[in-house]
Amino acid sequence: MCADDFYSATVSAAFGGTTTVMPFAGNIAAIRLQTTVDSYREAARPKAVDRLRPSHMIISDPTETVLQTELPV
């Protein structure tokens, strides 16, 4: 749980001179990485005051398929 949402985090970053906000995107096993990234972007879209940059991925199930196929995308 984070004290900030996408609005308060991006406003604070902008006023503090930070040019990039990269939240952690926690992936749950059996859910594709792209689905996780898409859900974080959708959550940010109505609240972020700037374009959401890439996320740091937290990969909970680093299988060969995930590492060889999904992660490079």
PDB file of N, CA, C and O in Angstrom:
ATOM      1  N   MET A   1       0.844  -1.178   0.000  1.00  0.00           N
ATOM      2  CA  MET A   1       0.000   0.000   0.000  1.00  0.00           C
ATOM      3  C   MET A   1       0.882   1.232   0.000  1.00  0.00           C
ATOM      4  O   MET A   1       1.871   1.307   0.729  1.00  0.00           O
ATOM      5  N   CYS A   2       0.520   2.178  -0.810  1.00  0.00           N
ATOM      6  CA  CYS A   2       1.274   3.419  -0.948  1.00  0.00           C
ATOM      7  C   CYS A   2       0.410   4.585  -0.474  1.00  0.00           C
ATOM      8  O   CYS A   2      -0.802   4.599  -0.686  1.00  0.00           O
ATOM      9  N   ALA A   3       1.046   5.561   0.168  1.00  0.00           N
ATOM     10  CA  ALA A   3       0.307   6.726   0.653  1.00  0.00           C
ATOM     11  C   ALA A   3      -0.135   7.619  -0.501  1.00  0.00           C
ATOM     12  O   ALA A   3      -1.129   8.336  -0.381  1.00  0.00           O
ATOM     13  N   ASP A   4       0.586   7.584  -1.609  1.00  0.00           N
ATOM     14  CA  ASP A   4       0.257   8.407  -2.776  1.00  0.00           C
ATOM     15  C   ASP A   4      -0.593   7.637  -3.769  1.00  0.00           C
ATOM     16  O   ASP A   4      -0.510   6.413  -3.866  1.00  0.00           O
ATOM     17  N   ASP A   5      -1.414   8.376  -4.507  1.00  0.00           N
ATOM     18  CA  ASP A   5      -2.028   7.808  -5.700  1.00  0.00           C
ATOM     19  C   ASP A   5      -1.309   8.447  -6.889  1.00  0.00           C
ATOM     20  O   ASP A   5      -0.366   9.213  -6.694  1.00  0.00           O
ATOM     21  N   PHE A   6      -1.731   8.150  -8.096  1.00  0.00           N
ATOM     22  CA  PHE A   6      -1.029   8.677  -9.261  1.00  0.00           C
ATOM     23  C   PHE A   6      -1.105  10.201  -9.323  1.00  0.00           C
ATOM     24  O   PHE A   6      -0.170  10.843  -9.803  1.00  0.00           O
ATOM     25  N   TYR A   7      -2.193  10.786  -8.850  1.00  0.00           N
ATOM     26  CA  TYR A   7      -2.305  12.243  -8.871  1.00  0.00           C
ATOM     27  C   TYR A   7      -1.316  12.891  -7.910  1.00  0.00           C
ATOM     28  O   TYR A   7      -0.513  13.731  -8.318  1.00  0.00           O
ATOM     29  N   SER A   8      -1.367  12.505  -6.636  1.00  0.00           N
ATOM     30  CA  SER A   8      -0.486  13.158  -5.664  1.00  0.00           C
ATOM     31  C   SER A   8       0.991  12.877  -5.946  1.00  0.00           C
ATOM     32  O   SER A   8       1.841  13.734  -5.703  1.00  0.00           O
ATOM     33  N   ALA A   9       1.296  11.703  -6.449  1.00  0.00           N
ATOM     34  CA  ALA A   9       2.697  11.380  -6.760  1.00  0.00           C
ATOM     35  C   ALA A   9       3.219  12.206  -7.928  1.00  0.00           C
ATOM     36  O   ALA A   9       4.345  12.699  -7.876  1.00  0.00           O
ATOM     37  N   THR A  10       2.424  12.364  -8.973  1.00  0.00           N
ATOM     38  CA  THR A  10       2.907  13.115 -10.131  1.00  0.00           C
ATOM     39  C   THR A  10       2.926  14.616  -9.869  1.00  0.00           C
ATOM     40  O   THR A  10       3.794  15.312 -10.396  1.00  0.00           O
ATOM     41  N   VAL A  11       1.993  15.136  -9.069  1.00  0.00           N
ATOM     42  CA  VAL A  11       2.028  16.549  -8.698  1.00  0.00           C
ATOM     43  C   VAL A  11       3.254  16.824  -7.831  1.00  0.00           C
ATOM     44  O   VAL A  11       3.958  17.810  -8.050  1.00  0.00           O
ATOM     45  N   SER A  12       3.513  15.968  -6.854  1.00  0.00           N
ATOM     46  CA  SER A  12       4.688  16.138  -5.996  1.00  0.00           C
ATOM     47  C   SER A  12       5.975  16.072  -6.811  1.00  0.00           C
ATOM     48  O   SER A  12       6.901  16.852  -6.588  1.00  0.00           O
ATOM     49  N   ALA A  13       6.024  15.150  -7.740  1.00  0.00           N
ATOM     50  CA  ALA A  13       7.212  15.015  -8.581  1.00  0.00           C
ATOM     51  C   ALA A  13       7.418  16.273  -9.424  1.00  0.00           C
ATOM     52  O   ALA A  13       8.540  16.765  -9.546  1.00  0.00           O
ATOM     53  N   ALA A  14       6.347  16.787  -9.999  1.00  0.00           N
ATOM     54  CA  ALA A  14       6.462  17.975 -10.844  1.00  0.00           C
ATOM     55  C   ALA A  14       6.943  19.190 -10.046  1.00  0.00           C
ATOM     56  O   ALA A  14       7.816  19.926 -10.505  1.00  0.00           O
ATOM     57  N   PHE A  15       6.381  19.402  -8.861  1.00  0.00           N
ATOM     58  CA  PHE A  15       6.796  20.527  -8.040  1.00  0.00           C
ATOM     59  C   PHE A  15       8.205  20.347  -7.488  1.00  0.00           C
ATOM     60  O   PHE A  15       8.894  21.329  -7.212  1.00  0.00           O
ATOM     61  N   GLY A  16       8.627  19.120  -7.328  1.00  0.00           N
ATOM     62  CA  GLY A  16       9.969  18.852  -6.813  1.00  0.00           C
ATOM     63  C   GLY A  16      11.030  18.817  -7.892  1.00  0.00           C
ATOM     64  O   GLY A  16      12.211  18.650  -7.588  1.00  0.00           O
ATOM     65  N   GLY A  17      10.634  18.972  -9.148  1.00  0.00           N
ATOM     66  CA  GLY A  17      11.594  18.987 -10.239  1.00  0.00           C
ATOM     67  C   GLY A  17      11.938  17.613 -10.789  1.00  0.00           C
ATOM     68  O   GLY A  17      12.849  17.480 -11.606  1.00  0.00           O
ATOM     69  N   THR A  18      11.213  16.584 -10.345  1.00  0.00           N
ATOM     70  CA  THR A  18      11.455  15.237 -10.854  1.00  0.00           C
ATOM     71  C   THR A  18      10.778  15.100 -12.209  1.00  0.00           C
ATOM     72  O   THR A  18       9.605  15.440 -12.362  1.00  0.00           O
ATOM     73  N   THR A  19      11.518  14.605 -13.185  1.00  0.00           N
ATOM     74  CA  THR A  19      10.964  14.532 -14.535  1.00  0.00           C
ATOM     75  C   THR A  19      10.376  13.170 -14.879  1.00  0.00           C
ATOM     76  O   THR A  19       9.710  13.026 -15.904  1.00  0.00           O
ATOM     77  N   THR A  20      10.614  12.170 -14.039  1.00  0.00           N
ATOM     78  CA  THR A  20      10.116  10.832 -14.333  1.00  0.00           C
ATOM     79  C   THR A  20       9.573  10.181 -13.074  1.00  0.00           C
ATOM     80  O   THR A  20      10.227  10.192 -12.031  1.00  0.00           O
ATOM     81  N   VAL A  21       8.389   9.619 -13.168  1.00  0.00           N
ATOM     82  CA  VAL A  21       7.809   8.833 -12.089  1.00  0.00           C
ATOM     83  C   VAL A  21       7.637   7.425 -12.636  1.00  0.00           C
ATOM     84  O   VAL A  21       6.957   7.223 -13.642  1.00  0.00           O
ATOM     85  N   MET A  22       8.253   6.451 -11.971  1.00  0.00           N
ATOM     86  CA  MET A  22       8.178   5.061 -12.429  1.00  0.00           C
ATOM     87  C   MET A  22       7.695   4.187 -11.273  1.00  0.00           C
ATOM     88  O   MET A  22       8.508   3.720 -10.475  1.00  0.00           O
ATOM     89  N   PRO A  23       6.403   3.961 -11.172  1.00  0.00           N
ATOM     90  CA  PRO A  23       5.892   3.131 -10.078  1.00  0.00           C
ATOM     91  C   PRO A  23       6.247   1.654 -10.277  1.00  0.00           C
ATOM     92  O   PRO A  23       6.508   1.204 -11.393  1.00  0.00           O
ATOM     93  N   PHE A  24       6.250   0.931  -9.186  1.00  0.00           N
ATOM     94  CA  PHE A  24       6.423  -0.516  -9.255  1.00  0.00           C
ATOM     95  C   PHE A  24       5.106  -1.133  -9.691  1.00  0.00           C
ATOM     96  O   PHE A  24       4.050  -0.797  -9.153  1.00  0.00           O
ATOM     97  N   ALA A  25       5.164  -2.025 -10.655  1.00  0.00           N
ATOM     98  CA  ALA A  25       3.986  -2.737 -11.138  1.00  0.00           C
ATOM     99  C   ALA A  25       4.125  -4.187 -10.702  1.00  0.00           C
ATOM    100  O   ALA A  25       4.904  -4.944 -11.280  1.00  0.00           O
ATOM    101  N   GLY A  26       3.375  -4.567  -9.692  1.00  0.00           N
ATOM    102  CA  GLY A  26       3.468  -5.917  -9.146  1.00  0.00           C
ATOM    103  C   GLY A  26       2.659  -6.908  -9.955  1.00  0.00           C
ATOM    104  O   GLY A  26       1.435  -6.813 -10.044  1.00  0.00           O
ATOM    105  N   ASN A  27       3.355  -7.851 -10.538  1.00  0.00           N
ATOM    106  CA  ASN A  27       2.705  -8.878 -11.335  1.00  0.00           C
ATOM    107  C   ASN A  27       2.330 -10.058 -10.453  1.00  0.00           C
ATOM    108  O   ASN A  27       3.086 -10.424  -9.553  1.00  0.00           O
ATOM    109  N   ILE A  28       1.188 -10.646 -10.700  1.00  0.00           N
ATOM    110  CA  ILE A  28       0.717 -11.828  -9.977  1.00  0.00           C
ATOM    111  C   ILE A  28       0.908 -13.029 -10.887  1.00  0.00           C
ATOM    112  O   ILE A  28       0.632 -12.957 -12.085  1.00  0.00           O
ATOM    113  N   ALA A  29       1.379 -14.127 -10.322  1.00  0.00           N
ATOM    114  CA  ALA A  29       1.603 -15.345 -11.106  1.00  0.00           C
ATOM    115  C   ALA A  29       0.357 -15.685 -11.908  1.00  0.00           C
ATOM    116  O   ALA A  29      -0.763 -15.515 -11.426  1.00  0.00           O
ATOM    117  N   ALA A  30       0.549 -16.159 -13.115  1.00  0.00           N
ATOM    118  CA  ALA A  30      -0.496 -16.584 -14.044  1.00  0.00           C
ATOM    119  C   ALA A  30      -1.185 -15.414 -14.749  1.00  0.00           C
ATOM    120  O   ALA A  30      -2.093 -15.635 -15.550  1.00  0.00           O
ATOM    121  N   ILE A  31      -0.774 -14.178 -14.470  1.00  0.00           N
ATOM    122  CA  ILE A  31      -1.294 -13.028 -15.206  1.00  0.00           C
ATOM    123  C   ILE A  31      -0.162 -12.511 -16.081  1.00  0.00           C
ATOM    124  O   ILE A  31       0.952 -12.293 -15.604  1.00  0.00           O
ATOM    125  N   ARG A  32      -0.449 -12.318 -17.352  1.00  0.00           N
ATOM    126  CA  ARG A  32       0.587 -11.882 -18.291  1.00  0.00           C
ATOM    127  C   ARG A  32       1.154 -10.523 -17.891  1.00  0.00           C
ATOM    128  O   ARG A  32       0.439  -9.677 -17.353  1.00  0.00           O
ATOM    129  N   LEU A  33       2.435 -10.325 -18.155  1.00  0.00           N
ATOM    130  CA  LEU A  33       3.091  -9.067 -17.816  1.00  0.00           C
ATOM    131  C   LEU A  33       2.419  -7.882 -18.508  1.00  0.00           C
ATOM    132  O   LEU A  33       2.242  -6.828 -17.897  1.00  0.00           O
ATOM    133  N   GLN A  34       2.048  -8.044 -19.763  1.00  0.00           N
ATOM    134  CA  GLN A  34       1.408  -6.948 -20.496  1.00  0.00           C
ATOM    135  C   GLN A  34       0.081  -6.562 -19.863  1.00  0.00           C
ATOM    136  O   GLN A  34      -0.278  -5.384 -19.856  1.00  0.00           O
ATOM    137  N   THR A  35      -0.647  -7.522 -19.336  1.00  0.00           N
ATOM    138  CA  THR A  35      -1.905  -7.235 -18.640  1.00  0.00           C
ATOM    139  C   THR A  35      -1.646  -6.379 -17.410  1.00  0.00           C
ATOM    140  O   THR A  35      -2.398  -5.446 -17.131  1.00  0.00           O
ATOM    141  N   THR A  36      -0.583  -6.694 -16.673  1.00  0.00           N
ATOM    142  CA  THR A  36      -0.219  -5.904 -15.493  1.00  0.00           C
ATOM    143  C   THR A  36       0.141  -4.478 -15.882  1.00  0.00           C
ATOM    144  O   THR A  36      -0.335  -3.528 -15.260  1.00  0.00           O
ATOM    145  N   VAL A  37       0.970  -4.320 -16.898  1.00  0.00           N
ATOM    146  CA  VAL A  37       1.368  -2.986 -17.364  1.00  0.00           C
ATOM    147  C   VAL A  37       0.141  -2.200 -17.823  1.00  0.00           C
ATOM    148  O   VAL A  37      -0.013  -1.029 -17.475  1.00  0.00           O
ATOM    149  N   ASP A  38      -0.716  -2.832 -18.589  1.00  0.00           N
ATOM    150  CA  ASP A  38      -1.925  -2.160 -19.073  1.00  0.00           C
ATOM    151  C   ASP A  38      -2.823  -1.705 -17.927  1.00  0.00           C
ATOM    152  O   ASP A  38      -3.384  -0.610 -17.981  1.00  0.00           O
ATOM    153  N   SER A  39      -2.967  -2.532 -16.893  1.00  0.00           N
ATOM    154  CA  SER A  39      -3.835  -2.152 -15.769  1.00  0.00           C
ATOM    155  C   SER A  39      -3.251  -0.975 -14.992  1.00  0.00           C
ATOM    156  O   SER A  39      -4.005  -0.121 -14.525  1.00  0.00           O
ATOM    157  N   TYR A  40      -1.926  -0.908 -14.842  1.00  0.00           N
ATOM    158  CA  TYR A  40      -1.308   0.238 -14.169  1.00  0.00           C
ATOM    159  C   TYR A  40      -1.486   1.509 -14.995  1.00  0.00           C
ATOM    160  O   TYR A  40      -1.761   2.575 -14.444  1.00  0.00           O
ATOM    161  N   ARG A  41      -1.334   1.403 -16.295  1.00  0.00           N
ATOM    162  CA  ARG A  41      -1.523   2.582 -17.151  1.00  0.00           C
ATOM    163  C   ARG A  41      -2.963   3.069 -17.114  1.00  0.00           C
ATOM    164  O   ARG A  41      -3.209   4.274 -17.093  1.00  0.00           O
ATOM    165  N   GLU A  42      -3.906   2.151 -17.107  1.00  0.00           N
ATOM    166  CA  GLU A  42      -5.319   2.529 -17.030  1.00  0.00           C
ATOM    167  C   GLU A  42      -5.646   3.193 -15.692  1.00  0.00           C
ATOM    168  O   GLU A  42      -6.434   4.137 -15.642  1.00  0.00           O
ATOM    169  N   ALA A  43      -5.043   2.704 -14.617  1.00  0.00           N
ATOM    170  CA  ALA A  43      -5.265   3.312 -13.296  1.00  0.00           C
ATOM    171  C   ALA A  43      -4.675   4.717 -13.235  1.00  0.00           C
ATOM    172  O   ALA A  43      -5.218   5.594 -12.564  1.00  0.00           O
ATOM    173  N   ALA A  44      -3.569   4.926 -13.932  1.00  0.00           N
ATOM    174  CA  ALA A  44      -2.901   6.227 -13.904  1.00  0.00           C
ATOM    175  C   ALA A  44      -3.550   7.255 -14.814  1.00  0.00           C
ATOM    176  O   ALA A  44      -3.549   8.448 -14.510  1.00  0.00           O
ATOM    177  N   ARG A  45      -4.103   6.798 -15.927  1.00  0.00           N
ATOM    178  CA  ARG A  45      -4.599   7.716 -16.961  1.00  0.00           C
ATOM    179  C   ARG A  45      -5.505   8.831 -16.422  1.00  0.00           C
ATOM    180  O   ARG A  45      -5.264   9.987 -16.769  1.00  0.00           O
ATOM    181  N   PRO A  46      -6.514   8.570 -15.611  1.00  0.00           N
ATOM    182  CA  PRO A  46      -7.386   9.668 -15.169  1.00  0.00           C
ATOM    183  C   PRO A  46      -6.780  10.548 -14.072  1.00  0.00           C
ATOM    184  O   PRO A  46      -7.310  11.623 -13.792  1.00  0.00           O
ATOM    185  N   LYS A  47      -5.678  10.111 -13.444  1.00  0.00           N
ATOM    186  CA  LYS A  47      -5.145  10.852 -12.306  1.00  0.00           C
ATOM    187  C   LYS A  47      -3.776  11.478 -12.529  1.00  0.00           C
ATOM    188  O   LYS A  47      -3.474  12.509 -11.928  1.00  0.00           O
ATOM    189  N   ALA A  48      -2.951  10.895 -13.364  1.00  0.00           N
ATOM    190  CA  ALA A  48      -1.599  11.410 -13.554  1.00  0.00           C
ATOM    191  C   ALA A  48      -1.648  12.758 -14.265  1.00  0.00           C
ATOM    192  O   ALA A  48      -2.380  12.921 -15.240  1.00  0.00           O
ATOM    193  N   VAL A  49      -0.860  13.735 -13.774  1.00  0.00           N
ATOM    194  CA  VAL A  49      -0.830  15.055 -14.398  1.00  0.00           C
ATOM    195  C   VAL A  49       0.186  15.104 -15.530  1.00  0.00           C
ATOM    196  O   VAL A  49       0.301  16.120 -16.215  1.00  0.00           O
ATOM    197  N   ASP A  50       0.906  14.044 -15.727  1.00  0.00           N
ATOM    198  CA  ASP A  50       1.857  13.931 -16.822  1.00  0.00           C
ATOM    199  C   ASP A  50       1.738  12.522 -17.377  1.00  0.00           C
ATOM    200  O   ASP A  50       1.140  11.648 -16.750  1.00  0.00           O
ATOM    201  N   ARG A  51       2.297  12.310 -18.531  1.00  0.00           N
ATOM    202  CA  ARG A  51       2.257  10.989 -19.143  1.00  0.00           C
ATOM    203  C   ARG A  51       2.997   9.998 -18.249  1.00  0.00           C
ATOM    204  O   ARG A  51       4.113  10.276 -17.811  1.00  0.00           O
ATOM    205  N   LEU A  52       2.390   8.850 -17.976  1.00  0.00           N
ATOM    206  CA  LEU A  52       3.012   7.841 -17.134  1.00  0.00           C
ATOM    207  C   LEU A  52       4.123   7.160 -17.906  1.00  0.00           C
ATOM    208  O   LEU A  52       3.921   6.661 -19.013  1.00  0.00           O
ATOM    209  N   ARG A  53       5.278   7.150 -17.314  1.00  0.00           N
ATOM    210  CA  ARG A  53       6.445   6.515 -17.918  1.00  0.00           C
ATOM    211  C   ARG A  53       6.388   5.016 -17.662  1.00  0.00           C
ATOM    212  O   ARG A  53       5.453   4.535 -17.022  1.00  0.00           O
ATOM    213  N   PRO A  54       7.367   4.278 -18.147  1.00  0.00           N
ATOM    214  CA  PRO A  54       7.374   2.830 -17.886  1.00  0.00           C
ATOM    215  C   PRO A  54       7.386   2.516 -16.400  1.00  0.00           C
ATOM    216  O   PRO A  54       7.755   3.352 -15.575  1.00  0.00           O
ATOM    217  N   SER A  55       6.981   1.318 -16.078  1.00  0.00           N
ATOM    218  CA  SER A  55       6.944   0.867 -14.691  1.00  0.00           C
ATOM    219  C   SER A  55       8.076  -0.112 -14.421  1.00  0.00           C
ATOM    220  O   SER A  55       8.558  -0.806 -15.317  1.00  0.00           O
ATOM    221  N   HIS A  56       8.484  -0.147 -13.161  1.00  0.00           N
ATOM    222  CA  HIS A  56       9.396  -1.198 -12.722  1.00  0.00           C
ATOM    223  C   HIS A  56       8.548  -2.448 -12.536  1.00  0.00           C
ATOM    224  O   HIS A  56       7.596  -2.430 -11.756  1.00  0.00           O
ATOM    225  N   MET A  57       8.865  -3.514 -13.222  1.00  0.00           N
ATOM    226  CA  MET A  57       8.094  -4.752 -13.092  1.00  0.00           C
ATOM    227  C   MET A  57       8.587  -5.577 -11.916  1.00  0.00           C
ATOM    228  O   MET A  57       9.790  -5.758 -11.730  1.00  0.00           O
ATOM    229  N   ILE A  58       7.657  -6.072 -11.133  1.00  0.00           N
ATOM    230  CA  ILE A  58       7.939  -7.059 -10.097  1.00  0.00           C
ATOM    231  C   ILE A  58       7.379  -8.366 -10.638  1.00  0.00           C
ATOM    232  O   ILE A  58       6.163  -8.548 -10.704  1.00  0.00           O
ATOM    233  N   ILE A  59       8.262  -9.269 -11.023  1.00  0.00           N
ATOM    234  CA  ILE A  59       7.845 -10.533 -11.633  1.00  0.00           C
ATOM    235  C   ILE A  59       7.793 -11.596 -10.553  1.00  0.00           C
ATOM    236  O   ILE A  59       8.821 -11.961  -9.982  1.00  0.00           O
ATOM    237  N   SER A  60       6.610 -12.088 -10.276  1.00  0.00           N
ATOM    238  CA  SER A  60       6.429 -13.052  -9.187  1.00  0.00           C
ATOM    239  C   SER A  60       6.635 -14.501  -9.617  1.00  0.00           C
ATOM    240  O   SER A  60       6.828 -15.377  -8.775  1.00  0.00           O
ATOM    241  N   ASP A  61       6.594 -14.754 -10.921  1.00  0.00           N
ATOM    242  CA  ASP A  61       6.723 -16.128 -11.415  1.00  0.00           C
ATOM    243  C   ASP A  61       7.640 -16.130 -12.645  1.00  0.00           C
ATOM    244  O   ASP A  61       7.152 -16.189 -13.774  1.00  0.00           O
ATOM    245  N   PRO A  62       8.975 -16.066 -12.439  1.00  0.00           N
ATOM    246  CA  PRO A  62       9.904 -15.939 -13.558  1.00  0.00           C
ATOM    247  C   PRO A  62      10.144 -17.251 -14.310  1.00  0.00           C
ATOM    248  O   PRO A  62      11.246 -17.799 -14.280  1.00  0.00           O
ATOM    249  N   THR A  63       9.124 -17.738 -14.971  1.00  0.00           N
ATOM    250  CA  THR A  63       9.262 -18.966 -15.753  1.00  0.00           C
ATOM    251  C   THR A  63      10.026 -18.658 -17.044  1.00  0.00           C
ATOM    252  O   THR A  63      10.228 -17.495 -17.392  1.00  0.00           O
ATOM    253  N   GLU A  64      10.445 -19.707 -17.745  1.00  0.00           N
ATOM    254  CA  GLU A  64      11.135 -19.525 -19.021  1.00  0.00           C
ATOM    255  C   GLU A  64      10.263 -18.764 -20.019  1.00  0.00           C
ATOM    256  O   GLU A  64      10.757 -17.903 -20.747  1.00  0.00           O
ATOM    257  N   THR A  65       8.986 -19.077 -20.054  1.00  0.00           N
ATOM    258  CA  THR A  65       8.077 -18.385 -20.978  1.00  0.00           C
ATOM    259  C   THR A  65       8.011 -16.907 -20.659  1.00  0.00           C
ATOM    260  O   THR A  65       8.075 -16.070 -21.560  1.00  0.00           O
ATOM    261  N   VAL A  66       7.884 -16.582 -19.394  1.00  0.00           N
ATOM    262  CA  VAL A  66       7.823 -15.173 -18.984  1.00  0.00           C
ATOM    263  C   VAL A  66       9.122 -14.464 -19.366  1.00  0.00           C
ATOM    264  O   VAL A  66       9.089 -13.390 -19.968  1.00  0.00           O
ATOM    265  N   LEU A  67      10.256 -15.056 -19.021  1.00  0.00           N
ATOM    266  CA  LEU A  67      11.546 -14.406 -19.265  1.00  0.00           C
ATOM    267  C   LEU A  67      11.920 -14.352 -20.741  1.00  0.00           C
ATOM    268  O   LEU A  67      12.504 -13.366 -21.190  1.00  0.00           O
ATOM    269  N   GLN A  68      11.599 -15.375 -21.490  1.00  0.00           N
ATOM    270  CA  GLN A  68      12.006 -15.429 -22.896  1.00  0.00           C
ATOM    271  C   GLN A  68      11.011 -14.778 -23.846  1.00  0.00           C
ATOM    272  O   GLN A  68      11.409 -14.266 -24.893  1.00  0.00           O
ATOM    273  N   THR A  69       9.718 -14.785 -23.503  1.00  0.00           N
ATOM    274  CA  THR A  69       8.691 -14.316 -24.430  1.00  0.00           C
ATOM    275  C   THR A  69       8.040 -13.003 -23.976  1.00  0.00           C
ATOM    276  O   THR A  69       7.971 -12.041 -24.741  1.00  0.00           O
ATOM    277  N   GLU A  70       7.568 -12.971 -22.734  1.00  0.00           N
ATOM    278  CA  GLU A  70       6.812 -11.796 -22.280  1.00  0.00           C
ATOM    279  C   GLU A  70       7.694 -10.611 -21.906  1.00  0.00           C
ATOM    280  O   GLU A  70       7.381  -9.478 -22.272  1.00  0.00           O
ATOM    281  N   LEU A  71       8.772 -10.840 -21.199  1.00  0.00           N
ATOM    282  CA  LEU A  71       9.615  -9.744 -20.714  1.00  0.00           C
ATOM    283  C   LEU A  71      10.225  -8.925 -21.849  1.00  0.00           C
ATOM    284  O   LEU A  71      10.223  -7.698 -21.755  1.00  0.00           O
ATOM    285  N   PRO A  72      10.742  -9.528 -22.904  1.00  0.00           N
ATOM    286  CA  PRO A  72      11.297  -8.698 -23.988  1.00  0.00           C
ATOM    287  C   PRO A  72      10.290  -7.728 -24.614  1.00  0.00           C
ATOM    288  O   PRO A  72      10.675  -6.657 -25.082  1.00  0.00           O
ATOM    289  N   VAL A  73       9.017  -8.091 -24.626  1.00  0.00           N
ATOM    290  CA  VAL A  73       7.991  -7.197 -25.187  1.00  0.00           C
ATOM    291  C   VAL A  73       7.843  -5.977 -24.315  1.00  0.00           C
ATOM    292  O   VAL A  73       7.030  -5.101 -24.612  1.00  0.00           O
TER     293      VAL A  73
END
